Amino acid sequence: MKNPKERSEASKLLKKKMIYNSQYIVYPEGDVQEINHHLSINQITDINGFPLNLPLPTPKMIAYRVYKIQTKELRGEERTLFFLELLRINELEELAR
């Protein structure tokens, strides 16, 4: 059986490690949506934040590029924000080749 000092140290360690991680995509208009996966800089995503495989099947789609990643540490939570920029038609045409 642990003594009270060992139990308090163990509970402090558990409290420190119990951090909720959440990821969000931030659209150019400022809307925010929670996602369940990480993205990387310059990654191309669909409108829901899922990575797209290149080359794109068609340039006639809505696609975004991750241009900035920001991590905020709050009490008991770590938020990762993935900022998106809308790709223009000429960029989509290049990615569809």
N, C-alpha and C positions, 0 to 999 in steps of 0.2 A: 504494500500500500504506500502511496506517495505521501510525503509530508505536505503541509499546507503551502510551503514556499515553492516546492516543485510543481504543485498544481497551479499556483498563480502564474508561474513562469510559462507553463504549458498553455494556459488560457491566453496569455499575452501573445504568444507565438501564433496561436490559432486566429486570434483577432487580426493580427497583422497580415496573415496570409489569405483571409477571407475577403477577397476583392472581386467584385462583379465586373466583368469585362463586357463592354458593349461597343458595337460598331455602327456608325451611321454614315449615309451618303448625304451630301449637301448639294442640292441642285443649284444651277446658276441663279434661279429666282429666289433662293433662300429657303425653299421647302426642305424638310429633313425627313429621312426614312431610315428606320433601323434595318440592318442586314445581319446575316449570320456568318459572314466570312470576311477575311481580310482582302484588301486590294493593294496594289503597288503603284508607284508613280508611273505615269504614262500608260497605264493599263486601259484598254478600251472596254467599255461596258455597255450593256443594253439599258433600257429605260428603268429597269428594276435593280440595277447595280450588279448584274451577273456578268462575268467576263465573257467577251466574245472571242471566238477563234478567228485568226487571220489566215488567209484573206477572207474578207467579208463576202457572203454569198451575193449581195447586191448593195449598191450605194444608196438605194431607196429605203433607208431605215433611220430610226433615231438612235444615235450613239453618242456616248460621252467619253471623255478622257479624264483620268484622275490627274489633277495638276498640283494638288497640295494635300498633305496628310498632317493632321494636328491631333495630339493626344492631350487630354485634360484629365488630371487626377482630382477626383472629388472624394469626399468621405465615403469609403467603402466601395467606390466605383472608379473604373478607369474607362473613359470614353475616347474612342478613336473616331475622328471625323475625316471622311474622304471627300474632298471638294471636287466637284465635277465641272467640266466645261463642255458645252455642246459642240460637236464637230460639224463643220460646214460641209456643203456638198462636195467641194473640190477635195477636201481631205478624205471624205468617204470614198470618192472615186479612186483615189490613190490606194486606199486600203483594200479595195475590192479587186484589184488587179492581181 
